[in-house]
């Protein structure tokens, strides 16, 4: 298939999904009560796609300048993550409006990634890689709150660019804060109150004709069908319609069982129990660094 034919095929599928309610068209749900968009750490780690692109581009330019100063060539890389990928709720919470527009975003994300492939990695000499990521002599090891170990070198252009953009503490503050958010999510999902709320939602989904034991089950079902549907335009369109139909039922069940409110209550209790004073200072530093970087970029 030629590139132009592939683009026409993608356009045809996108138009069909838009007519079915995917993307930004289709039947709009009636406006009603708005459930809270619950995210760990009061949404501290969340960011809009537009802001993520701005910060990414500035960081890439700083990396390129650093590499030039070291006699190396570096081409800035575009941010390939989509808006839906950046802004998806980490618990799988979903609004009727979002479900109507884009389902779970699975078929839409597949089409986006197929039309916007990531740049291919090129083999590089050791000197280039060390200039970019740093040397073993300056390696730092971090044990993160979620149990993951992280290593980076402080003398690499990536670390230098991040420190320049966000502040000297960012290379530590950012991964620790993200790990704290992951730890909160894990504790919430293990909580008996959360599980009881999911069981109520699950019962609603069964009555709606879409049995699912957990919030990720409907997404897994779409993911399972995607490889076979991807090679055929009609099958992909059908999968997109099915995704939207199930997502609408999912969102309605979340709303009727007050799932978001239950998750919010559980998360509030978990964070009160889990986060130490030092953790909260780290989160505050992360938020201040991010806000400063965004404000500097706007100046």
ZAKE-78680 format. One record per residue (C-alpha): residue in one letter; x, y, z. Coordinates in pm, 1 decimal, padded with zeros to 6 digits, m for minus. Each point is the difference from the previous one (the first is absolute). Example, Ala and Ser with C-alpha at 12.3 -4.5 7.8 and 13.67 -1.06 7.14 Angstrom:
BEGIN
R resn       xx       yy       zz
R    A  01230.0 m00450.0  00780.0
R    S  00137.0  00344.0 m00066.0
//
This chain:
BEGIN
R resn       xx       yy       zz
R    X  00000.0  00000.0  00000.0
R    X  00139.9  00340.2 m00098.4
R    X  00032.4  00283.2  00251.0
R    X m00275.0  00199.7 m00171.5
R    X m00233.6 m00300.6 m00005.1
R    X  00070.2 m00064.0  00368.2
R    X m00082.2  00361.9  00084.6
R    X m00327.8 m00021.2 m00195.0
R    X m00091.0 m00320.5  00186.1
R    X  00072.9  00159.4  00336.4
R    X m00204.6  00306.1 m00095.3
R    X m00295.1 m00217.7 m00102.3
R    X  00005.8 m00187.9  00330.2
R    X  00033.7  00320.8  00200.0
R    X m00294.9  00155.0 m00180.7
R    X m00208.5 m00310.7  00062.8
R    X  00085.2  00001.3  00369.8
R    X m00077.9  00370.0  00022.6
R    X m00344.9 m00069.0 m00141.8
R    X m00044.9 m00273.1  00263.0
R    X  00095.6  00235.2  00280.7
R    X  00375.1 m00049.0  00014.5
R    X  00252.7  00283.4 m00010.8
R    X m00187.3  00331.1  00033.5
R    X m00331.4 m00063.4 m00170.5
R    X m00305.9 m00218.4  00039.3
R    X m00288.7  00010.3  00239.4
R    X  00077.0  00202.6  00307.2
R    X m00123.4 m00124.6  00336.5
R    X m00245.7  00210.5  00191.7
R    X  00166.5  00222.1  00252.2
R    X m00051.0 m00124.8  00353.1
R    X  00194.1 m00041.6  00321.6
R    X  00377.0  00017.8 m00041.8
R    X  00201.2 m00262.2  00189.4
R    X  00336.3  00105.8  00145.0
R    X  00307.4 m00076.9 m00207.9
R    X  00192.5 m00175.1  00277.9
R    X  00378.2 m00016.8 m00035.1
R    X  00274.2 m00073.8  00255.0
R    X  00172.5  00281.7  00185.7
R    X m00284.3  00240.0 m00085.5
R    X  00089.8 m00028.7 m00368.0
R    X  00353.6  00131.4  00057.1
R    X  00153.2 m00230.1 m00262.4
R    X m00276.4  00060.1 m00254.9
R    X  00071.1  00236.3 m00287.2
R    X m00184.7  00117.9 m00307.2
R    X  00125.2 m00118.0 m00335.4
R    X  00073.6  00356.2 m00108.0
R    X  00218.0  00063.9  00305.7
R    X  00173.2 m00336.9 m00038.2
R    X  00092.1  00083.8 m00359.1
R    X  00129.7  00344.8  00100.0
R    X  00222.2 m00141.3  00273.1
R    X  00119.2 m00287.1 m00216.4
R    X  00100.8  00234.0 m00281.6
R    X  00189.5  00229.5  00235.9
R    X  00180.0 m00296.5  00155.7
R    X  00095.8 m00133.6 m00342.3
R    X  00141.2  00337.8 m00101.0
R    X  00205.1  00009.4  00320.7
R    X  00133.0 m00350.7 m00069.9
R    X  00097.1  00101.0 m00354.4
R    X  00182.9  00311.2  00124.9
R    X  00187.8 m00206.5  00258.1
R    X  00098.1 m00257.7 m00261.9
R    X  00126.8  00272.9 m00235.2
R    X  00216.3  00136.8  00278.5
R    X  00158.8 m00344.2  00021.3
R    X  00063.1 m00025.4 m00372.1
R    X m00288.6 m00239.6 m00062.7
R    X m00293.7  00021.2 m00238.8
R    X m00346.5 m00054.7  00146.2
R    X m00330.1  00034.6 m00185.0
R    X m00289.0  00101.3  00222.2
R    X m00269.2 m00265.3  00021.7
R    X m00373.9  00075.7 m00017.9
R    X m00226.8 m00112.6  00280.2
R    X m00188.1 m00299.4 m00136.7
R    X m00247.5 m00049.2  00286.7
R    X m00354.4  00099.8 m00086.5
R    X m00234.5  00216.8  00204.4
R    X m00215.7 m00300.0  00092.6
R    X  00306.9 m00191.6  00115.4
R    X  00115.9  00286.2  00222.0
R    X m00336.6  00087.1  00147.2
R    X m00155.4 m00343.9  00064.2
R    X m00109.5 m00047.5  00360.6
R    X  00241.5 m00239.2  00175.7
R    X m00281.1 m00187.7  00176.9
R    X m00196.5 m00047.5 m00319.1
R    X m00270.1  00247.3  00101.8
R    X m00205.0  00112.8 m00296.3
R    X m00263.0  00265.7 m00069.8
R    X m00298.0 m00053.3 m00234.2
R    X  00127.4  00285.1 m00217.9
R    X  00345.1 m00157.3 m00035.9
R    X m00149.4 m00342.1 m00068.0
R    X m00224.7  00142.2 m00272.3
R    X  00280.6  00192.8 m00165.1
R    X  00278.0 m00256.8  00011.3
R    X m00105.1 m00318.4  00178.5
R    X  00304.9 m00115.4  00193.8
R    X  00225.1  00161.4 m00258.5
R    X  00139.9 m00337.7 m00110.2
R    X m00094.9  00001.8 m00368.3
R    X  00062.5  00374.3 m00017.5
R    X  00344.6 m00040.3  00156.3
R    X  00083.3 m00284.2 m00239.2
R    X m00089.5  00218.6 m00297.7
R    X  00199.1  00290.3  00143.4
R    X  00311.4 m00211.8  00052.1
R    X m00031.0 m00159.6 m00343.1
R    X m00017.5  00341.6 m00163.4
R    X  00273.1  00150.2  00222.9
R    X  00273.4 m00262.9  00042.3
R    X  00274.4  00060.3  00253.8
R    X  00341.6  00096.7 m00143.1
R    X  00229.3 m00296.6 m00052.4
R    X  00301.1 m00033.0  00227.7
R    X  00336.8  00027.6 m00171.5
R    X  00316.6 m00179.6  00111.0
R    X  00233.5  00245.7  00171.2
R    X  00359.4  00000.0  00114.1
R    X  00080.0 m00037.9  00369.1
R    X  00121.9  00360.4  00023.6
R    X m00334.0  00129.3 m00130.5
R    X m00197.9 m00216.7  00242.8
R    X  00214.2  00107.0  00294.0
R    X m00039.0  00366.3 m00091.2
R    X m00377.4 m00050.8 m00005.9
R    X m00059.7 m00222.9  00303.2
R    X  00320.1  00046.0  00200.8
R    X  00290.9 m00205.7  00125.6
R    X  00019.7 m00281.9  00258.6
R    X  00219.0  00216.1  00224.2
R    X m00294.4  00236.8  00058.4
R    X m00271.1 m00262.8  00034.6
R    X m00260.6  00044.6  00272.7
R    X m00228.8 m00276.2  00127.7
R    X m00346.7  00067.6  00137.8
R    X m00228.8 m00240.1  00184.0
R    X m00349.0  00130.6 m00070.6
R    X m00302.0 m00019.2  00233.3
R    X m00174.2 m00257.1 m00221.1
R    X  00297.3 m00235.7  00028.6
R    X  00151.4  00072.1 m00341.1
R    X  00372.4  00076.7 m00026.4
R    X  00112.8  00277.9 m00233.1
R    X  00344.2  00098.8 m00122.3
R    X  00113.6  00306.3 m00192.7
R    X  00322.9  00193.8 m00048.5
R    X  00009.6  00360.1  00107.9
R    X  00249.2  00107.5 m00269.5
R    X m00212.3 m00099.2 m00301.4
R    X m00172.6  00257.2 m00216.2
R    X m00340.5 m00147.2  00080.0
R    X  00049.4  00048.8  00374.2
R    X  00154.6  00344.3 m00055.5
R    X m00288.7  00112.6 m00220.9
R    X m00260.5 m00117.7  00249.9
R    X  00178.0  00180.1  00283.7
R    X  00024.9  00315.6 m00212.0
R    X m00369.4 m00004.0 m00084.3
R    X m00150.9 m00103.4  00332.8
R    X  00263.2  00056.1  00266.7
R    X  00298.0 m00176.1  00154.6
R    X m00214.4 m00245.9  00200.1
R    X m00223.8 m00114.9 m00288.1
R    X  00190.5 m00316.5 m00090.4
R    X m00078.4 m00128.2  00348.3
R    X m00328.7  00173.2  00078.1
R    X m00176.4 m00102.1 m00321.7
R    X  00053.7 m00380.3  00012.2
R    X m00068.6 m00010.1  00375.1
R    X m00329.2  00188.6 m00044.2
R    X m00112.4 m00223.1 m00286.1
R    X  00086.5 m00304.4  00212.5
R    X m00203.5  00142.3  00289.2
R    X m00296.4  00043.1 m00234.9
R    X  00036.8 m00361.6 m00114.5
R    X  00019.2 m00115.9  00360.3
R    X m00319.9  00188.0  00084.3
R    X m00182.0 m00156.0 m00296.7
R    X  00112.4 m00348.5  00103.7
R    X m00115.4  00054.4  00358.2
R    X m00335.8  00138.9 m00113.8
R    X m00064.4 m00296.0 m00229.3
R    X  00085.5 m00242.0  00283.3
R    X m00238.3  00172.8  00243.8
R    X m00319.2 m00182.4  00101.0
R    X m00207.7  00313.5 m00054.3
R    X  00126.6  00032.3 m00355.9
R    X m00067.2 m00366.6 m00069.9
R    X m00355.1  00029.3  00132.1
R    X m00059.3  00298.4 m00229.4
R    X  00134.6 m00195.3 m00298.3
R    X m00231.5 m00290.2  00083.0
R    X m00297.8  00236.3 m00014.8
R    X  00120.5  00129.5 m00335.2
R    X  00057.0 m00358.0 m00120.2
R    X m00357.1 m00096.7  00090.6
R    X m00126.2  00296.7 m00201.4
R    X  00213.8 m00100.6 m00298.8
R    X m00137.0 m00354.5  00012.6
R    X m00357.4  00131.9 m00001.5
R    X  00092.6  00220.6 m00297.6
R    X  00117.0 m00306.7 m00192.4
R    X  00373.8  00062.6  00033.5
R    X  00132.7 m00223.3  00281.2
R    X  00329.4  00127.4  00144.3
R    X  00168.3 m00077.9  00330.2
R    X  00234.4  00297.0  00005.7
R    X  00033.5  00339.3 m00168.3
R    X  00266.8 m00120.9 m00241.8
R    X m00198.2 m00303.0 m00124.5
R    X m00197.3  00189.3 m00269.7
R    X  00324.3  00153.6 m00126.7
R    X  00172.0 m00337.5 m00011.1
R    X m00287.4 m00136.9 m00206.9
R    X  00047.4  00274.9 m00260.6
R    X  00378.4 m00044.6  00005.6
R    X m00041.1 m00373.8 m00061.2
R    X m00208.7  00061.4 m00311.3
R    X  00219.2  00278.4 m00138.9
R    X  00277.7 m00208.2 m00167.5
R    X m00250.6 m00189.7 m00215.7
R    X m00210.4  00306.7 m00076.0
R    X  00296.3  00221.2 m00086.6
R    X  00058.2 m00152.4 m00342.4
R    X m00354.0  00058.3 m00124.1
R    X m00171.7  00336.7 m00024.0
R    X m00352.0 m00134.3  00054.9
R    X  00107.4 m00204.2  00301.7
R    X  00179.7  00297.7  00149.8
R    X m00307.7  00216.8 m00043.9
R    X m00214.9 m00266.8  00165.4
R    X  00242.3 m00026.8  00289.8
R    X m00005.8  00377.0  00041.2
R    X m00380.6 m00000.5  00018.9
R    X  00002.8 m00286.1  00251.0
R    X  00262.0  00180.2  00209.2
R    X m00215.4  00311.4  00021.6
R    X m00312.3 m00199.7  00085.7
R    X  00171.0 m00184.4  00287.6
R    X  00173.7  00316.8  00121.9
R    X m00332.2  00183.6  00014.7
R    X m00148.1 m00278.0  00215.0
R    X  00315.8  00006.4  00214.1
R    X m00020.6  00375.3  00054.4
R    X m00371.4 m00018.3  00080.5
R    X  00065.3 m00273.0  00257.8
R    X  00282.1  00200.0  00154.0
R    X m00233.4  00296.9  00031.5
R    X m00301.0 m00191.3  00136.4
R    X  00208.9 m00187.5  00259.8
R    X  00192.1  00317.3  00097.5
R    X  00328.3 m00177.4 m00064.7
R    X  00207.0  00318.3 m00028.7
R    X m00126.2  00126.0  00333.4
R    X  00086.2 m00333.1  00162.6
R    X  00350.5  00004.2 m00149.4
R    X  00044.1  00356.9  00119.8
R    X m00093.4 m00095.3  00358.6
R    X  00232.9 m00300.9 m00001.3
R    X  00286.7  00197.3 m00150.7
R    X m00037.4  00275.5  00258.1
R    X  00029.8 m00256.4  00281.0
R    X  00288.7 m00182.4 m00168.7
R    X  00203.3  00317.7 m00050.4
R    X m00059.6  00108.9  00357.6
R    X  00128.2 m00337.5  00120.4
R    X  00277.2 m00053.3 m00253.6
R    X  00171.6  00332.1 m00065.4
R    X  00257.7  00124.1  00247.7
R    X  00090.0  00363.9  00061.0
R    X  00313.2 m00055.0 m00211.1
R    X m00212.3 m00144.3 m00282.5
R    X m00224.2  00305.0  00004.9
R    X  00300.6  00231.2 m00015.3
R    X  00126.4 m00191.1 m00304.2
R    X m00338.5  00030.5 m00170.1
R    X m00009.8  00372.1  00075.6
R    X  00349.9  00042.6 m00145.7
R    X m00103.7 m00190.7 m00314.0
R    X m00304.2  00221.2 m00048.4
R    X  00202.5  00318.1  00055.8
R    X  00266.2 m00112.5 m00249.7
R    X m00258.7 m00084.9 m00264.3
R    X m00187.4  00326.7  00045.6
R    X  00324.6  00196.9 m00020.8
R    X  00098.2 m00177.0 m00321.6
R    X m00339.4  00071.9 m00155.0
R    X  00007.3  00363.3  00112.5
R    X  00353.4  00049.6 m00133.0
R    X m00104.4 m00143.7 m00332.6
R    X m00287.1  00246.0 m00020.3
R    X  00212.9  00302.6  00076.6
//
